[in-house]
Amino acid sequence: MPKSKRLNSPNQIKPFSDDKTLRVIIETPKGSHNKYKFDPDLGAYLLNKVLAEGMAFPYDFGFVPQTRAPDGDPLDVLLLIDEPVFSGCVVEARVVGVIEAEQSEGKKTVRNDRVLAVGTESRIYGDIKKPGDLRSSMLDELELFFVAYNKAQGKKFKILGCKGADTAMKLIEQSRKNDRKSRGR
């Protein structure tokens, strides 16, 4: 049998399986009270935070491999899919848009956008093609969640707006360039 190439890191996974199908690596499943984060030095997922009593992640939360956002982390993704998936699961998804946001700690403010994507296998969210297809209260609820989540860490969070898939794809491409530059490629 031929030897298969083993992957030791999510960053060895290509961000797209084809021109439009995004690969999202889940860190924290929907409904979790725990925030997990991939640690590249350990090659494992670490418990990063425990949310305040009564708080839970409203959607699966993950990242696009081989990207670097302005906050220094891989580009964040909120994944809409029927059931929560486990940490480390790679989910193929369709990009729907991006929630543009700022996160502040003290006097330092950085962009901390979140790509919105729908799992390609989703039946419940399969009809969502653009941010306008989401129920109207969803962005308000997400803002409340991220404001409370950041406040518990002594940070501020502000949603600047929501844009479509074209803007999200440009953000992904810029984040890929940032990652290549940071790795000296």
PyMOL commands that place a pseudoatom at each C-alpha (Angstrom):
pseudoatom trace, name=CA, resn=MET, resi=1, chain=A, elem=C, hetatm=0, pos=[0.000, 0.000, 0.000]
pseudoatom trace, name=CA, resn=PRO, resi=2, chain=A, elem=C, hetatm=0, pos=[1.310, 3.475, -0.806]
pseudoatom trace, name=CA, resn=LYS, resi=3, chain=A, elem=C, hetatm=0, pos=[2.052, 5.691, 2.158]
pseudoatom trace, name=CA, resn=SER, resi=4, chain=A, elem=C, hetatm=0, pos=[-0.308, 8.586, 2.588]
pseudoatom trace, name=CA, resn=LYS, resi=5, chain=A, elem=C, hetatm=0, pos=[0.981, 12.011, 3.488]
pseudoatom trace, name=CA, resn=ARG, resi=6, chain=A, elem=C, hetatm=0, pos=[0.080, 12.714, 7.120]
pseudoatom trace, name=CA, resn=LEU, resi=7, chain=A, elem=C, hetatm=0, pos=[-1.117, 16.118, 8.158]
pseudoatom trace, name=CA, resn=ASN, resi=8, chain=A, elem=C, hetatm=0, pos=[0.270, 17.372, 11.449]
pseudoatom trace, name=CA, resn=SER, resi=9, chain=A, elem=C, hetatm=0, pos=[-1.417, 20.740, 11.475]
pseudoatom trace, name=CA, resn=PRO, resi=10, chain=A, elem=C, hetatm=0, pos=[-4.653, 22.291, 10.276]
pseudoatom trace, name=CA, resn=ASN, resi=11, chain=A, elem=C, hetatm=0, pos=[-2.495, 24.844, 8.475]
pseudoatom trace, name=CA, resn=GLN, resi=12, chain=A, elem=C, hetatm=0, pos=[-1.451, 22.103, 6.051]
pseudoatom trace, name=CA, resn=ILE, resi=13, chain=A, elem=C, hetatm=0, pos=[-5.056, 21.913, 4.867]
pseudoatom trace, name=CA, resn=LYS, resi=14, chain=A, elem=C, hetatm=0, pos=[-5.822, 23.976, 1.789]
pseudoatom trace, name=CA, resn=PRO, resi=15, chain=A, elem=C, hetatm=0, pos=[-8.460, 26.676, 2.429]
pseudoatom trace, name=CA, resn=PHE, resi=16, chain=A, elem=C, hetatm=0, pos=[-10.558, 25.684, -0.604]
pseudoatom trace, name=CA, resn=SER, resi=17, chain=A, elem=C, hetatm=0, pos=[-11.451, 22.277, -2.033]
pseudoatom trace, name=CA, resn=ASP, resi=18, chain=A, elem=C, hetatm=0, pos=[-12.320, 23.985, -5.337]
pseudoatom trace, name=CA, resn=ASP, resi=19, chain=A, elem=C, hetatm=0, pos=[-12.734, 27.582, -6.511]
pseudoatom trace, name=CA, resn=LYS, resi=20, chain=A, elem=C, hetatm=0, pos=[-15.693, 28.333, -4.259]
pseudoatom trace, name=CA, resn=THR, resi=21, chain=A, elem=C, hetatm=0, pos=[-15.941, 25.643, -1.584]
pseudoatom trace, name=CA, resn=LEU, resi=22, chain=A, elem=C, hetatm=0, pos=[-14.353, 26.900, 1.619]
pseudoatom trace, name=CA, resn=ARG, resi=23, chain=A, elem=C, hetatm=0, pos=[-12.859, 24.544, 4.183]
pseudoatom trace, name=CA, resn=VAL, resi=24, chain=A, elem=C, hetatm=0, pos=[-13.665, 25.561, 7.746]
pseudoatom trace, name=CA, resn=ILE, resi=25, chain=A, elem=C, hetatm=0, pos=[-11.887, 23.974, 10.700]
pseudoatom trace, name=CA, resn=ILE, resi=26, chain=A, elem=C, hetatm=0, pos=[-14.169, 23.995, 13.716]
pseudoatom trace, name=CA, resn=GLU, resi=27, chain=A, elem=C, hetatm=0, pos=[-12.695, 25.054, 17.029]
pseudoatom trace, name=CA, resn=THR, resi=28, chain=A, elem=C, hetatm=0, pos=[-15.835, 25.518, 19.132]
pseudoatom trace, name=CA, resn=PRO, resi=29, chain=A, elem=C, hetatm=0, pos=[-19.137, 23.741, 18.443]
pseudoatom trace, name=CA, resn=LYS, resi=30, chain=A, elem=C, hetatm=0, pos=[-22.518, 25.448, 18.626]
pseudoatom trace, name=CA, resn=GLY, resi=31, chain=A, elem=C, hetatm=0, pos=[-23.970, 25.297, 22.138]
pseudoatom trace, name=CA, resn=SER, resi=32, chain=A, elem=C, hetatm=0, pos=[-20.595, 24.924, 23.851]
pseudoatom trace, name=CA, resn=HIS, resi=33, chain=A, elem=C, hetatm=0, pos=[-19.869, 26.806, 27.075]
pseudoatom trace, name=CA, resn=ASN, resi=34, chain=A, elem=C, hetatm=0, pos=[-16.173, 26.191, 26.467]
pseudoatom trace, name=CA, resn=LYS, resi=35, chain=A, elem=C, hetatm=0, pos=[-14.056, 28.097, 23.921]
pseudoatom trace, name=CA, resn=TYR, resi=36, chain=A, elem=C, hetatm=0, pos=[-11.449, 25.899, 22.258]
pseudoatom trace, name=CA, resn=LYS, resi=37, chain=A, elem=C, hetatm=0, pos=[-8.494, 27.099, 20.245]
pseudoatom trace, name=CA, resn=PHE, resi=38, chain=A, elem=C, hetatm=0, pos=[-5.997, 25.221, 18.111]
pseudoatom trace, name=CA, resn=ASP, resi=39, chain=A, elem=C, hetatm=0, pos=[-2.448, 25.586, 19.443]
pseudoatom trace, name=CA, resn=PRO, resi=40, chain=A, elem=C, hetatm=0, pos=[-0.004, 25.097, 16.535]
pseudoatom trace, name=CA, resn=ASP, resi=41, chain=A, elem=C, hetatm=0, pos=[2.951, 24.518, 18.880]
pseudoatom trace, name=CA, resn=LEU, resi=42, chain=A, elem=C, hetatm=0, pos=[1.197, 21.597, 20.570]
pseudoatom trace, name=CA, resn=GLY, resi=43, chain=A, elem=C, hetatm=0, pos=[-0.629, 20.409, 17.472]
pseudoatom trace, name=CA, resn=ALA, resi=44, chain=A, elem=C, hetatm=0, pos=[-3.781, 20.072, 19.584]
pseudoatom trace, name=CA, resn=TYR, resi=45, chain=A, elem=C, hetatm=0, pos=[-6.915, 21.923, 20.662]
pseudoatom trace, name=CA, resn=LEU, resi=46, chain=A, elem=C, hetatm=0, pos=[-6.744, 23.636, 24.031]
pseudoatom trace, name=CA, resn=LEU, resi=47, chain=A, elem=C, hetatm=0, pos=[-9.499, 24.787, 26.321]
pseudoatom trace, name=CA, resn=ASN, resi=48, chain=A, elem=C, hetatm=0, pos=[-9.048, 28.530, 25.880]
pseudoatom trace, name=CA, resn=LYS, resi=49, chain=A, elem=C, hetatm=0, pos=[-11.881, 29.997, 27.966]
pseudoatom trace, name=CA, resn=VAL, resi=50, chain=A, elem=C, hetatm=0, pos=[-14.991, 29.029, 29.873]
pseudoatom trace, name=CA, resn=LEU, resi=51, chain=A, elem=C, hetatm=0, pos=[-17.947, 31.279, 29.131]
pseudoatom trace, name=CA, resn=ALA, resi=52, chain=A, elem=C, hetatm=0, pos=[-19.984, 32.979, 31.833]
pseudoatom trace, name=CA, resn=GLU, resi=53, chain=A, elem=C, hetatm=0, pos=[-22.946, 31.127, 33.304]
pseudoatom trace, name=CA, resn=GLY, resi=54, chain=A, elem=C, hetatm=0, pos=[-25.811, 30.974, 30.803]
pseudoatom trace, name=CA, resn=MET, resi=55, chain=A, elem=C, hetatm=0, pos=[-23.663, 31.791, 27.745]
pseudoatom trace, name=CA, resn=ALA, resi=56, chain=A, elem=C, hetatm=0, pos=[-23.058, 29.396, 24.869]
pseudoatom trace, name=CA, resn=PHE, resi=57, chain=A, elem=C, hetatm=0, pos=[-21.746, 29.751, 21.335]
pseudoatom trace, name=CA, resn=PRO, resi=58, chain=A, elem=C, hetatm=0, pos=[-24.714, 30.474, 19.037]
pseudoatom trace, name=CA, resn=TYR, resi=59, chain=A, elem=C, hetatm=0, pos=[-23.160, 28.778, 15.974]
pseudoatom trace, name=CA, resn=ASP, resi=60, chain=A, elem=C, hetatm=0, pos=[-20.172, 26.595, 15.202]
pseudoatom trace, name=CA, resn=PHE, resi=61, chain=A, elem=C, hetatm=0, pos=[-17.082, 28.799, 15.378]
pseudoatom trace, name=CA, resn=GLY, resi=62, chain=A, elem=C, hetatm=0, pos=[-13.938, 28.031, 13.442]
pseudoatom trace, name=CA, resn=PHE, resi=63, chain=A, elem=C, hetatm=0, pos=[-11.307, 29.351, 11.096]
pseudoatom trace, name=CA, resn=VAL, resi=64, chain=A, elem=C, hetatm=0, pos=[-10.008, 29.247, 7.547]
pseudoatom trace, name=CA, resn=PRO, resi=65, chain=A, elem=C, hetatm=0, pos=[-6.674, 27.378, 7.376]
pseudoatom trace, name=CA, resn=GLN, resi=66, chain=A, elem=C, hetatm=0, pos=[-3.645, 29.138, 5.891]
pseudoatom trace, name=CA, resn=THR, resi=67, chain=A, elem=C, hetatm=0, pos=[-4.982, 32.614, 6.737]
pseudoatom trace, name=CA, resn=ARG, resi=68, chain=A, elem=C, hetatm=0, pos=[-3.923, 35.395, 9.088]
pseudoatom trace, name=CA, resn=ALA, resi=69, chain=A, elem=C, hetatm=0, pos=[-6.410, 38.091, 10.094]
pseudoatom trace, name=CA, resn=PRO, resi=70, chain=A, elem=C, hetatm=0, pos=[-5.418, 41.558, 11.389]
pseudoatom trace, name=CA, resn=ASP, resi=71, chain=A, elem=C, hetatm=0, pos=[-5.661, 40.274, 14.994]
pseudoatom trace, name=CA, resn=GLY, resi=72, chain=A, elem=C, hetatm=0, pos=[-2.847, 37.769, 14.224]
pseudoatom trace, name=CA, resn=ASP, resi=73, chain=A, elem=C, hetatm=0, pos=[-5.076, 34.683, 14.377]
pseudoatom trace, name=CA, resn=PRO, resi=74, chain=A, elem=C, hetatm=0, pos=[-6.488, 32.683, 11.466]
pseudoatom trace, name=CA, resn=LEU, resi=75, chain=A, elem=C, hetatm=0, pos=[-9.583, 34.262, 9.916]
pseudoatom trace, name=CA, resn=ASP, resi=76, chain=A, elem=C, hetatm=0, pos=[-12.700, 33.528, 12.001]
pseudoatom trace, name=CA, resn=VAL, resi=77, chain=A, elem=C, hetatm=0, pos=[-15.771, 31.798, 10.560]
pseudoatom trace, name=CA, resn=LEU, resi=78, chain=A, elem=C, hetatm=0, pos=[-19.297, 31.451, 11.889]
pseudoatom trace, name=CA, resn=LEU, resi=79, chain=A, elem=C, hetatm=0, pos=[-20.637, 28.277, 10.325]
pseudoatom trace, name=CA, resn=LEU, resi=80, chain=A, elem=C, hetatm=0, pos=[-24.348, 27.692, 9.885]
pseudoatom trace, name=CA, resn=ILE, resi=81, chain=A, elem=C, hetatm=0, pos=[-25.038, 23.966, 9.833]
pseudoatom trace, name=CA, resn=ASP, resi=82, chain=A, elem=C, hetatm=0, pos=[-27.867, 21.774, 11.087]
pseudoatom trace, name=CA, resn=GLU, resi=83, chain=A, elem=C, hetatm=0, pos=[-26.106, 20.128, 14.045]
pseudoatom trace, name=CA, resn=PRO, resi=84, chain=A, elem=C, hetatm=0, pos=[-22.963, 21.097, 15.973]
pseudoatom trace, name=CA, resn=VAL, resi=85, chain=A, elem=C, hetatm=0, pos=[-19.765, 19.400, 14.797]
pseudoatom trace, name=CA, resn=PHE, resi=86, chain=A, elem=C, hetatm=0, pos=[-16.741, 18.493, 16.902]
pseudoatom trace, name=CA, resn=SER, resi=87, chain=A, elem=C, hetatm=0, pos=[-13.544, 20.493, 17.416]
pseudoatom trace, name=CA, resn=GLY, resi=88, chain=A, elem=C, hetatm=0, pos=[-11.074, 19.758, 14.633]
pseudoatom trace, name=CA, resn=CYS, resi=89, chain=A, elem=C, hetatm=0, pos=[-13.723, 18.719, 12.118]
pseudoatom trace, name=CA, resn=VAL, resi=90, chain=A, elem=C, hetatm=0, pos=[-13.169, 20.096, 8.615]
pseudoatom trace, name=CA, resn=VAL, resi=91, chain=A, elem=C, hetatm=0, pos=[-16.447, 21.244, 7.090]
pseudoatom trace, name=CA, resn=GLU, resi=92, chain=A, elem=C, hetatm=0, pos=[-16.835, 22.235, 3.456]
pseudoatom trace, name=CA, resn=ALA, resi=93, chain=A, elem=C, hetatm=0, pos=[-18.924, 25.378, 3.201]
pseudoatom trace, name=CA, resn=ARG, resi=94, chain=A, elem=C, hetatm=0, pos=[-20.287, 28.046, 0.920]
pseudoatom trace, name=CA, resn=VAL, resi=95, chain=A, elem=C, hetatm=0, pos=[-19.293, 31.639, 1.740]
pseudoatom trace, name=CA, resn=VAL, resi=96, chain=A, elem=C, hetatm=0, pos=[-22.349, 33.814, 2.365]
pseudoatom trace, name=CA, resn=GLY, resi=97, chain=A, elem=C, hetatm=0, pos=[-20.806, 37.057, 3.629]
pseudoatom trace, name=CA, resn=VAL, resi=98, chain=A, elem=C, hetatm=0, pos=[-18.786, 38.690, 6.354]
pseudoatom trace, name=CA, resn=ILE, resi=99, chain=A, elem=C, hetatm=0, pos=[-19.608, 40.433, 9.607]
pseudoatom trace, name=CA, resn=GLU, resi=100, chain=A, elem=C, hetatm=0, pos=[-17.178, 43.334, 9.829]
pseudoatom trace, name=CA, resn=ALA, resi=101, chain=A, elem=C, hetatm=0, pos=[-16.224, 44.113, 13.413]
pseudoatom trace, name=CA, resn=GLU, resi=102, chain=A, elem=C, hetatm=0, pos=[-13.753, 45.861, 15.692]
pseudoatom trace, name=CA, resn=GLN, resi=103, chain=A, elem=C, hetatm=0, pos=[-12.400, 44.539, 18.950]
pseudoatom trace, name=CA, resn=SER, resi=104, chain=A, elem=C, hetatm=0, pos=[-10.801, 46.906, 21.470]
pseudoatom trace, name=CA, resn=GLU, resi=105, chain=A, elem=C, hetatm=0, pos=[-8.670, 46.308, 24.526]
pseudoatom trace, name=CA, resn=GLY, resi=106, chain=A, elem=C, hetatm=0, pos=[-7.565, 49.469, 26.282]
pseudoatom trace, name=CA, resn=LYS, resi=107, chain=A, elem=C, hetatm=0, pos=[-6.449, 51.896, 23.591]
pseudoatom trace, name=CA, resn=LYS, resi=108, chain=A, elem=C, hetatm=0, pos=[-5.711, 49.178, 21.019]
pseudoatom trace, name=CA, resn=THR, resi=109, chain=A, elem=C, hetatm=0, pos=[-8.407, 48.459, 18.422]
pseudoatom trace, name=CA, resn=VAL, resi=110, chain=A, elem=C, hetatm=0, pos=[-8.115, 45.782, 15.723]
pseudoatom trace, name=CA, resn=ARG, resi=111, chain=A, elem=C, hetatm=0, pos=[-10.434, 44.470, 13.054]
pseudoatom trace, name=CA, resn=ASN, resi=112, chain=A, elem=C, hetatm=0, pos=[-11.848, 41.088, 13.996]
pseudoatom trace, name=CA, resn=ASP, resi=113, chain=A, elem=C, hetatm=0, pos=[-14.188, 40.159, 11.153]
pseudoatom trace, name=CA, resn=ARG, resi=114, chain=A, elem=C, hetatm=0, pos=[-16.118, 36.889, 10.956]
pseudoatom trace, name=CA, resn=VAL, resi=115, chain=A, elem=C, hetatm=0, pos=[-16.832, 35.160, 7.673]
pseudoatom trace, name=CA, resn=LEU, resi=116, chain=A, elem=C, hetatm=0, pos=[-20.378, 33.785, 7.458]
pseudoatom trace, name=CA, resn=ALA, resi=117, chain=A, elem=C, hetatm=0, pos=[-20.599, 30.397, 5.770]
pseudoatom trace, name=CA, resn=VAL, resi=118, chain=A, elem=C, hetatm=0, pos=[-23.161, 27.639, 5.302]
pseudoatom trace, name=CA, resn=GLY, resi=119, chain=A, elem=C, hetatm=0, pos=[-22.115, 23.991, 5.434]
pseudoatom trace, name=CA, resn=THR, resi=120, chain=A, elem=C, hetatm=0, pos=[-22.549, 22.438, 1.981]
pseudoatom trace, name=CA, resn=GLU, resi=121, chain=A, elem=C, hetatm=0, pos=[-24.417, 19.520, 3.577]
pseudoatom trace, name=CA, resn=SER, resi=122, chain=A, elem=C, hetatm=0, pos=[-26.813, 21.746, 5.548]
pseudoatom trace, name=CA, resn=ARG, resi=123, chain=A, elem=C, hetatm=0, pos=[-30.500, 21.192, 4.900]
pseudoatom trace, name=CA, resn=ILE, resi=124, chain=A, elem=C, hetatm=0, pos=[-31.812, 23.839, 7.303]
pseudoatom trace, name=CA, resn=TYR, resi=125, chain=A, elem=C, hetatm=0, pos=[-29.554, 26.685, 6.089]
pseudoatom trace, name=CA, resn=GLY, resi=126, chain=A, elem=C, hetatm=0, pos=[-29.094, 25.496, 2.502]
pseudoatom trace, name=CA, resn=ASP, resi=127, chain=A, elem=C, hetatm=0, pos=[-31.290, 28.262, 1.052]
pseudoatom trace, name=CA, resn=ILE, resi=128, chain=A, elem=C, hetatm=0, pos=[-29.179, 31.051, 2.569]
pseudoatom trace, name=CA, resn=LYS, resi=129, chain=A, elem=C, hetatm=0, pos=[-27.140, 32.638, -0.229]
pseudoatom trace, name=CA, resn=LYS, resi=130, chain=A, elem=C, hetatm=0, pos=[-26.520, 36.158, 1.133]
pseudoatom trace, name=CA, resn=PRO, resi=131, chain=A, elem=C, hetatm=0, pos=[-26.662, 37.946, 4.501]
pseudoatom trace, name=CA, resn=GLY, resi=132, chain=A, elem=C, hetatm=0, pos=[-30.113, 39.377, 3.615]
pseudoatom trace, name=CA, resn=ASP, resi=133, chain=A, elem=C, hetatm=0, pos=[-31.496, 35.819, 3.643]
pseudoatom trace, name=CA, resn=LEU, resi=134, chain=A, elem=C, hetatm=0, pos=[-30.806, 35.519, 7.396]
pseudoatom trace, name=CA, resn=ARG, resi=135, chain=A, elem=C, hetatm=0, pos=[-33.579, 36.258, 9.836]
pseudoatom trace, name=CA, resn=SER, resi=136, chain=A, elem=C, hetatm=0, pos=[-33.444, 39.945, 10.718]
pseudoatom trace, name=CA, resn=SER, resi=137, chain=A, elem=C, hetatm=0, pos=[-32.630, 39.501, 14.418]
pseudoatom trace, name=CA, resn=MET, resi=138, chain=A, elem=C, hetatm=0, pos=[-29.621, 37.230, 13.847]
pseudoatom trace, name=CA, resn=LEU, resi=139, chain=A, elem=C, hetatm=0, pos=[-27.024, 40.021, 13.554]
pseudoatom trace, name=CA, resn=ASP, resi=140, chain=A, elem=C, hetatm=0, pos=[-28.424, 41.731, 16.655]
pseudoatom trace, name=CA, resn=GLU, resi=141, chain=A, elem=C, hetatm=0, pos=[-28.193, 38.454, 18.596]
pseudoatom trace, name=CA, resn=LEU, resi=142, chain=A, elem=C, hetatm=0, pos=[-24.643, 37.828, 17.377]
pseudoatom trace, name=CA, resn=GLU, resi=143, chain=A, elem=C, hetatm=0, pos=[-23.611, 41.332, 18.370]
pseudoatom trace, name=CA, resn=LEU, resi=144, chain=A, elem=C, hetatm=0, pos=[-25.089, 40.826, 21.858]
pseudoatom trace, name=CA, resn=PHE, resi=145, chain=A, elem=C, hetatm=0, pos=[-23.223, 37.523, 22.201]
pseudoatom trace, name=CA, resn=PHE, resi=146, chain=A, elem=C, hetatm=0, pos=[-19.851, 38.904, 21.084]
pseudoatom trace, name=CA, resn=VAL, resi=147, chain=A, elem=C, hetatm=0, pos=[-20.249, 42.107, 23.131]
pseudoatom trace, name=CA, resn=ALA, resi=148, chain=A, elem=C, hetatm=0, pos=[-20.935, 40.048, 26.288]
pseudoatom trace, name=CA, resn=TYR, resi=149, chain=A, elem=C, hetatm=0, pos=[-18.205, 37.511, 25.431]
pseudoatom trace, name=CA, resn=ASN, resi=150, chain=A, elem=C, hetatm=0, pos=[-15.590, 40.247, 24.974]
pseudoatom trace, name=CA, resn=LYS, resi=151, chain=A, elem=C, hetatm=0, pos=[-16.782, 42.288, 27.968]
pseudoatom trace, name=CA, resn=ALA, resi=152, chain=A, elem=C, hetatm=0, pos=[-16.095, 39.280, 30.220]
pseudoatom trace, name=CA, resn=GLN, resi=153, chain=A, elem=C, hetatm=0, pos=[-12.466, 39.495, 28.995]
pseudoatom trace, name=CA, resn=GLY, resi=154, chain=A, elem=C, hetatm=0, pos=[-12.186, 43.256, 29.495]
pseudoatom trace, name=CA, resn=LYS, resi=155, chain=A, elem=C, hetatm=0, pos=[-12.566, 43.976, 25.762]
pseudoatom trace, name=CA, resn=LYS, resi=156, chain=A, elem=C, hetatm=0, pos=[-15.080, 45.856, 23.642]
pseudoatom trace, name=CA, resn=PHE, resi=157, chain=A, elem=C, hetatm=0, pos=[-16.676, 44.514, 20.459]
pseudoatom trace, name=CA, resn=LYS, resi=158, chain=A, elem=C, hetatm=0, pos=[-18.541, 46.470, 17.819]
pseudoatom trace, name=CA, resn=ILE, resi=159, chain=A, elem=C, hetatm=0, pos=[-20.163, 45.265, 14.606]
pseudoatom trace, name=CA, resn=LEU, resi=160, chain=A, elem=C, hetatm=0, pos=[-19.435, 47.703, 11.782]
pseudoatom trace, name=CA, resn=GLY, resi=161, chain=A, elem=C, hetatm=0, pos=[-21.660, 46.092, 9.180]
pseudoatom trace, name=CA, resn=CYS, resi=162, chain=A, elem=C, hetatm=0, pos=[-22.420, 43.002, 7.170]
pseudoatom trace, name=CA, resn=LYS, resi=163, chain=A, elem=C, hetatm=0, pos=[-21.283, 42.530, 3.581]
pseudoatom trace, name=CA, resn=GLY, resi=164, chain=A, elem=C, hetatm=0, pos=[-21.829, 39.886, 0.926]
pseudoatom trace, name=CA, resn=ALA, resi=165, chain=A, elem=C, hetatm=0, pos=[-19.818, 36.950, -0.383]
pseudoatom trace, name=CA, resn=ASP, resi=166, chain=A, elem=C, hetatm=0, pos=[-17.670, 39.029, -2.765]
pseudoatom trace, name=CA, resn=THR, resi=167, chain=A, elem=C, hetatm=0, pos=[-16.331, 41.123, 0.138]
pseudoatom trace, name=CA, resn=ALA, resi=168, chain=A, elem=C, hetatm=0, pos=[-15.811, 37.970, 2.202]
pseudoatom trace, name=CA, resn=MET, resi=169, chain=A, elem=C, hetatm=0, pos=[-13.839, 36.302, -0.618]
pseudoatom trace, name=CA, resn=LYS, resi=170, chain=A, elem=C, hetatm=0, pos=[-11.593, 39.389, -0.897]
pseudoatom trace, name=CA, resn=LEU, resi=171, chain=A, elem=C, hetatm=0, pos=[-11.015, 39.243, 2.873]
pseudoatom trace, name=CA, resn=ILE, resi=172, chain=A, elem=C, hetatm=0, pos=[-10.126, 35.552, 2.656]
pseudoatom trace, name=CA, resn=GLU, resi=173, chain=A, elem=C, hetatm=0, pos=[-7.658, 36.200, -0.182]
pseudoatom trace, name=CA, resn=GLN, resi=174, chain=A, elem=C, hetatm=0, pos=[-6.026, 39.086, 1.727]
pseudoatom trace, name=CA, resn=SER, resi=175, chain=A, elem=C, hetatm=0, pos=[-5.775, 36.880, 4.835]
pseudoatom trace, name=CA, resn=ARG, resi=176, chain=A, elem=C, hetatm=0, pos=[-4.117, 34.156, 2.735]
pseudoatom trace, name=CA, resn=LYS, resi=177, chain=A, elem=C, hetatm=0, pos=[-1.562, 36.704, 1.482]
pseudoatom trace, name=CA, resn=ASN, resi=178, chain=A, elem=C, hetatm=0, pos=[-0.947, 37.835, 5.073]
pseudoatom trace, name=CA, resn=ASP, resi=179, chain=A, elem=C, hetatm=0, pos=[-0.332, 34.240, 6.121]
pseudoatom trace, name=CA, resn=ARG, resi=180, chain=A, elem=C, hetatm=0, pos=[2.094, 33.559, 3.258]
pseudoatom trace, name=CA, resn=LYS, resi=181, chain=A, elem=C, hetatm=0, pos=[3.977, 36.764, 4.072]
pseudoatom trace, name=CA, resn=SER, resi=182, chain=A, elem=C, hetatm=0, pos=[4.197, 35.873, 7.782]
pseudoatom trace, name=CA, resn=ARG, resi=183, chain=A, elem=C, hetatm=0, pos=[5.601, 32.442, 6.891]
pseudoatom trace, name=CA, resn=GLY, resi=184, chain=A, elem=C, hetatm=0, pos=[8.095, 33.944, 4.429]
pseudoatom trace, name=CA, resn=ARG, resi=185, chain=A, elem=C, hetatm=0, pos=[6.497, 32.346, 1.351]
for i in range(1, 185): cmd.bond("trace and resi %d" % i, "trace and resi %d" % (i + 1))
show_as sticks, trace
zoom trace
